Amino acid sequence: MELPKFLLADNTDYPDAIFIVHTEYPRFIINLENDEVEWMEEFSKEDEAELADEAEGLIEAATAFYDREVSRYDE
């Protein structure tokens, strides 16, 4: 099965949270309510330096995905 790069998710146990799931490496879930990120990968110390550079762009892409999805509901 081919998955999209980002998925929009919610959960009634967290009524104010909006989750974006990044399905490609490095996989993560971001809660847009508080910008908390949960990484779904194990990283070595060497990987962490590279990840720090890449993380900001991935989180910006996740936020842009959310904005695009919400704008489509408004049409």
MDTraj code that builds the backbone (N, CA, C; nanometers):
import mdtraj as md
import numpy as np

residues = "MET GLU LEU PRO LYS PHE LEU LEU ALA ASP ASN THR ASP TYR PRO ASP ALA ILE PHE ILE VAL HIS THR GLU TYR PRO ARG PHE ILE ILE ASN LEU GLU ASN ASP GLU VAL GLU TRP MET GLU GLU PHE SER LYS GLU ASP GLU ALA GLU LEU ALA ASP GLU ALA GLU GLY LEU ILE GLU ALA ALA THR ALA PHE TYR ASP ARG GLU VAL SER ARG TYR ASP GLU".split()
xyz = np.array([
    [0.0847, -0.1170, 0.0000],
    [0.0000, 0.0000, 0.0000],
    [0.0897, 0.1240, 0.0000],
    [0.0557, 0.2173, -0.0830],
    [0.1285, 0.3439, -0.0870],
    [0.0556, 0.4444, 0.0011],
    [0.1302, 0.5047, 0.0925],
    [0.0730, 0.6047, 0.1826],
    [0.1142, 0.7446, 0.1395],
    [0.0278, 0.8428, 0.1643],
    [0.0697, 0.9804, 0.1392],
    [0.1792, 1.0198, 0.2384],
    [0.2550, 1.1211, 0.2040],
    [0.3648, 1.1656, 0.2895],
    [0.3140, 1.2163, 0.4247],
    [0.1992, 1.2829, 0.4263],
    [0.1401, 1.3353, 0.5492],
    [-0.0029, 1.2858, 0.5633],
    [-0.0424, 1.2618, 0.6877],
    [-0.1796, 1.2265, 0.7211],
    [-0.2287, 1.3208, 0.8302],
    [-0.3533, 1.3604, 0.8209],
    [-0.4173, 1.4430, 0.9225],
    [-0.4905, 1.3497, 1.0174],
    [-0.4723, 1.3685, 1.1488],
    [-0.5332, 1.2769, 1.2452],
    [-0.5897, 1.3548, 1.3633],
    [-0.6919, 1.2974, 1.4246],
    [-0.7437, 1.3515, 1.5493],
    [-0.7864, 1.2356, 1.6386],
    [-0.8183, 1.2691, 1.7632],
    [-0.8571, 1.1679, 1.8596],
    [-0.9456, 1.2355, 1.9623],
    [-1.0608, 1.1756, 1.9927],
    [-1.1550, 1.2378, 2.0858],
    [-1.0999, 1.2476, 2.2276],
    [-0.9969, 1.1702, 2.2611],
    [-0.9341, 1.1824, 2.3927],
    [-0.8516, 1.3105, 2.4042],
    [-0.8215, 1.3721, 2.2909],
    [-0.7455, 1.4972, 2.2853],
    [-0.8233, 1.5958, 2.1982],
    [-0.9322, 1.6492, 2.2505],
    [-1.0235, 1.7275, 2.1659],
    [-0.9640, 1.8536, 2.1048],
    [-0.8602, 1.9111, 2.1643],
    [-0.8019, 2.0333, 2.1104],
    [-0.6822, 2.0076, 2.0203],
    [-0.6358, 1.8833, 2.0163],
    [-0.5151, 1.8490, 1.9411],
    [-0.5480, 1.8218, 1.7944],
    [-0.4555, 1.8614, 1.7104],
    [-0.4593, 1.8282, 1.5681],
    [-0.3240, 1.7655, 1.5375],
    [-0.3263, 1.6406, 1.4934],
    [-0.2042, 1.5671, 1.4687],
    [-0.1761, 1.5563, 1.3190],
    [-0.0507, 1.5740, 1.2825],
    [-0.0038, 1.5471, 1.1474],
    [0.0966, 1.4338, 1.1601],
    [0.0769, 1.3284, 1.0812],
    [0.1653, 1.2125, 1.0819],
    [0.2502, 1.2175, 0.9551],
    [0.3810, 1.2162, 0.9725],
    [0.4746, 1.2099, 0.8598],
    [0.5108, 1.0634, 0.8422],
    [0.4789, 1.0051, 0.7274],
    [0.4898, 0.8600, 0.7080],
    [0.6217, 0.8145, 0.6477],
    [0.7061, 0.9084, 0.6055],
    [0.8347, 0.8733, 0.5452],
    [0.9461, 0.8977, 0.6463],
    [1.0634, 0.8403, 0.6193],
    [1.1760, 0.8590, 0.7103],
    [1.2214, 1.0039, 0.7096],
    [1.2415, 1.0627, 0.8219],
    [1.2201, 1.0139, 0.9571],
    [1.0739, 1.0338, 0.9985],
    [1.0098, 0.9272, 1.0374],
    [0.8673, 0.9313, 1.0716],
    [0.8463, 1.0043, 1.2046],
    [0.7413, 1.0854, 1.2077],
    [0.7084, 1.1569, 1.3308],
    [0.5616, 1.1951, 1.3310],
    [0.5155, 1.2338, 1.4484],
    [0.3815, 1.2891, 1.4663],
    [0.4001, 1.4239, 1.5343],
    [0.3360, 1.5262, 1.4795],
    [0.3401, 1.6581, 1.5427],
    [0.1997, 1.6955, 1.5870],
    [0.1903, 1.7471, 1.7069],
    [0.0656, 1.7987, 1.7591],
    [0.0672, 1.9495, 1.7345],
    [-0.0163, 1.9957, 1.6436],
    [-0.0156, 2.1379, 1.6076],
    [-0.0682, 2.2279, 1.7188],
    [-0.1366, 2.1695, 1.8164],
    [-0.1855, 2.2489, 1.9292],
    [-0.0689, 2.3097, 2.0083],
    [0.0377, 2.2298, 2.0271],
    [0.1491, 2.2759, 2.1093],
    [0.2865, 2.2549, 2.0426],
    [0.2852, 2.2132, 1.9159],
    [0.4073, 2.1879, 1.8377],
    [0.4962, 2.0784, 1.8962],
    [0.4400, 1.9921, 1.9786],
    [0.5155, 1.8793, 2.0331],
    [0.5352, 1.7755, 1.9234],
    [0.6578, 1.7241, 1.9122],
    [0.6909, 1.6260, 1.8094],
    [0.7303, 1.4953, 1.8762],
    [0.6729, 1.3869, 1.8283],
    [0.7085, 1.2519, 1.8727],
    [0.7727, 1.1802, 1.7552],
    [0.9019, 1.1488, 1.7678],
    [0.9738, 1.0791, 1.6613],
    [0.9465, 0.9307, 1.6730],
    [0.9230, 0.8658, 1.5621],
    [0.8919, 0.7229, 1.5602],
    [1.0124, 0.6421, 1.5128],
    [1.1302, 0.6997, 1.5261],
    [1.2552, 0.6366, 1.4840],
    [1.3538, 0.6426, 1.5998],
    [1.4502, 0.5540, 1.5969],
    [1.5638, 0.5597, 1.6879],
    [1.6777, 0.6265, 1.6122],
    [1.7463, 0.7204, 1.6768],
    [1.8532, 0.7939, 1.6111],
    [1.9831, 0.7772, 1.6872],
    [2.0913, 0.7630, 1.6118],
    [2.2243, 0.7635, 1.6718],
    [2.2643, 0.9088, 1.6954],
    [2.3710, 0.9292, 1.7692],
    [2.4195, 1.0654, 1.7933],
    [2.4557, 1.1350, 1.6624],
    [2.5126, 1.0593, 1.5683],
    [2.5476, 1.1169, 1.4387],
    [2.4232, 1.1589, 1.3616],
    [2.3177, 1.0765, 1.3696],
    [2.1925, 1.1077, 1.3009],
    [2.1254, 1.2315, 1.3598],
    [2.1403, 1.2521, 1.4898],
    [2.0723, 1.3638, 1.5555],
    [2.1183, 1.4984, 1.4999],
    [2.2451, 1.5112, 1.4676],
    [2.2952, 1.6369, 1.4101],
    [2.2314, 1.6630, 1.2746],
    [2.2250, 1.5604, 1.1909],
    [2.1622, 1.5746, 1.0591],
    [2.0128, 1.6002, 1.0733],
    [1.9507, 1.5324, 1.1681],
    [1.8075, 1.5477, 1.1903],
    [1.7730, 1.6902, 1.2314],
    [1.8553, 1.7501, 1.3129],
    [1.8293, 1.8871, 1.3570],
    [1.8191, 1.9811, 1.2373],
    [1.9042, 1.9602, 1.1375],
    [1.8997, 2.0428, 1.0170],
    [1.7727, 2.0175, 0.9360],
    [1.7313, 1.8934, 0.9284],
    [1.6175, 1.8540, 0.8456],
    [1.4840, 1.8772, 0.9149],
    [1.4807, 1.8721, 1.0476],
    [1.3558, 1.8762, 1.1236],
    [1.2762, 2.0031, 1.0985],
    [1.3414, 2.1163, 1.0965],
    [1.2700, 2.2423, 1.0780],
    [1.1935, 2.2435, 0.9455],
    [1.2569, 2.1981, 0.8387],
    [1.1908, 2.1927, 0.7087],
    [1.0745, 2.0950, 0.7064],
    [1.0916, 1.9812, 0.7720],
    [0.9835, 1.8820, 0.7767],
    [0.8637, 1.9347, 0.8543],
    [0.8886, 2.0026, 0.9632],
    [0.7792, 2.0569, 1.0441],
    [0.7093, 2.1695, 0.9682],
    [0.7835, 2.2518, 0.8971],
    [0.7210, 2.3550, 0.8128],
    [0.6355, 2.2910, 0.7036],
    [0.6830, 2.1808, 0.6449],
    [0.6066, 2.1105, 0.5413],
    [0.4790, 2.0510, 0.6002],
    [0.4871, 1.9987, 0.7225],
    [0.3685, 1.9429, 0.7882],
    [0.2646, 2.0511, 0.8134],
    [0.3094, 2.1668, 0.8564],
    [0.2184, 2.2788, 0.8809],
    [0.1569, 2.3278, 0.7500],
    [0.2347, 2.3347, 0.6441],
    [0.1824, 2.3742, 0.5133],
    [0.0790, 2.2739, 0.4637],
    [0.1045, 2.1453, 0.4874],
    [0.0076, 2.0424, 0.4506],
    [-0.1242, 2.0679, 0.5229],
    [-0.1182, 2.0938, 0.6521],
    [-0.2400, 2.1199, 0.7293],
    [-0.3140, 2.2416, 0.6742],
    [-0.2416, 2.3494, 0.6505],
    [-0.3044, 2.4708, 0.5970],
    [-0.3730, 2.4426, 0.4631],
    [-0.3085, 2.3638, 0.3780],
    [-0.3667, 2.3294, 0.2480],
    [-0.4943, 2.2467, 0.2666],
    [-0.4903, 2.1502, 0.3555],
    [-0.6074, 2.0651, 0.3779],
    [-0.7250, 2.1466, 0.4315],
    [-0.6986, 2.2338, 0.5271],
    [-0.8051, 2.3158, 0.5857],
    [-0.8628, 2.4103, 0.4817],
    [-0.7776, 2.4657, 0.3965],
    [-0.8281, 2.5576, 0.2935],
    [-0.9216, 2.4869, 0.1973],
    [-0.9006, 2.3603, 0.1761],
    [-0.9889, 2.2851, 0.0848],
    [-1.1275, 2.2643, 0.1441],
    [-1.1380, 2.2624, 0.2756],
    [-1.2698, 2.2521, 0.3388],
    [-1.3472, 2.3816, 0.3235],
    [-1.2763, 2.4920, 0.3153],
    [-1.3390, 2.6229, 0.3055],
    [-1.3913, 2.6537, 0.1660],
    [-1.3528, 2.5757, 0.0667],
    [-1.3932, 2.6033, -0.0726],
    [-1.5367, 2.5671, -0.0977],
])
top = md.Topology()
chain = top.add_chain()
for i, resn in enumerate(residues, 1):
    res = top.add_residue(resn, chain, resSeq=i)
    for name in ("N", "CA", "C"):
        top.add_atom(name, md.element.get_by_symbol(name[0]), res)
traj = md.Trajectory(xyz[None], top)
